[in-house]
Amino acid sequence: MNNEFGYLREKLRVFAEARDWDQFHSPKNLSMALSAEVAEIIEHFQWLTEEQSNNLPKDKLEEVETELADTLIYLIRLADKLDIDLLTAAVNKIELNEQKYPVEKAKGNAKKYTEFDK
């Protein structure tokens, strides 16, 4: 994991250990907490138009920023518990998506790769 993620991973380990929270940070619990945080992000955008969602007022944007941080924290913690290098996993997934979604078939449309020849 690169320096920034490694720094966050270690900071989160120390934070949890100091509070004896590691006992609660099972992959099951962390994935549930992650899901809850993602739902909190969604709440900020529910019922907004596309334009409104692209132009959040400063106070709303700050709230979304906090929820995104919570999401990242749980994601890093979950990956740490499962010994997954998130950056490597993300690079691998991008490479896989490049194969599934070649530019000539995917550019300008939102179809799933399984629908390209339909």
C-alpha positions, 0 to 999 in steps of 0.5 A: 500500500502506498505511503498515504494509505499506509499512513492512514492504515497505521493511524487507524490501527493505533486509534482502534487499539488505544480504545480497545475497539479492535475486538469490534472491527471484524470484517462483518462489522466493518462492512456493515458500518461501511454500508451505513456510511455510504447510505449517509452519503446517499441521503445528501443527494436524495431528491436533488436534481443532477444540477443541484447534486453538482452544485452543493452549498458549502455547508452540504459539501462539508457534510458530504466530505465528512461522510466520505472520510468516514467511508474511507476510514471504514474501507481502509480498516476493512481492507487492513483486516482482510490483508488487502492492498487497496491500491493494488486491488484498484489498479487490478480492477481498472485493468480488468475494466479496460478489458471489459469496456474497450473504448470503441464499445463503451465510449458514450454509453452506460451499458454493462459489458454483457450488453455490448453485442445486443 
